[in-house]
């Protein structure tokens, strides 16, 4: 695909953007400070391995809240999609 933007058009856009940036209020500056050494040594929690299967108890312990989305006759989105298909 060929670039059909002219140099003049790009310069006008650039100028317009710079003018808009110029009138924006600047953000307040923040003083530099040292990061505490213990902050750098924080360990990142390890993600569970995808190769390890969950036990039945672990699977059953995750209960879905009743307000969560679901696919059934009561699902409003499902009704919406059926109405669109019938049009």
C-alpha positions, 0 to 999 in steps of 0.5 A: 500500500502506497503512502498517500500523505503529502509532506505538507499534510503531515507538517500541518498535522504535526503543527496542530498537535504541537499547538494542542500540546503547548496549551495543555497544563503541565503536570507537577514535578516529582522529586527524585528519591532512592528506592529502598533496597528491600523493595528491589528484593521482593520476590515475585510469586510463582505462577502455578504450573500448567502441567500440574492437574488440579484435584477434584477438591480444588476444582470443586472449591472454586464456586461461581458467584450467582451473578456471573455470566452463564449460558442457559435459557436465562442468558440475556445475550443468548436470547439477543443472539437468537433474535438476530439470527431470526431476522 
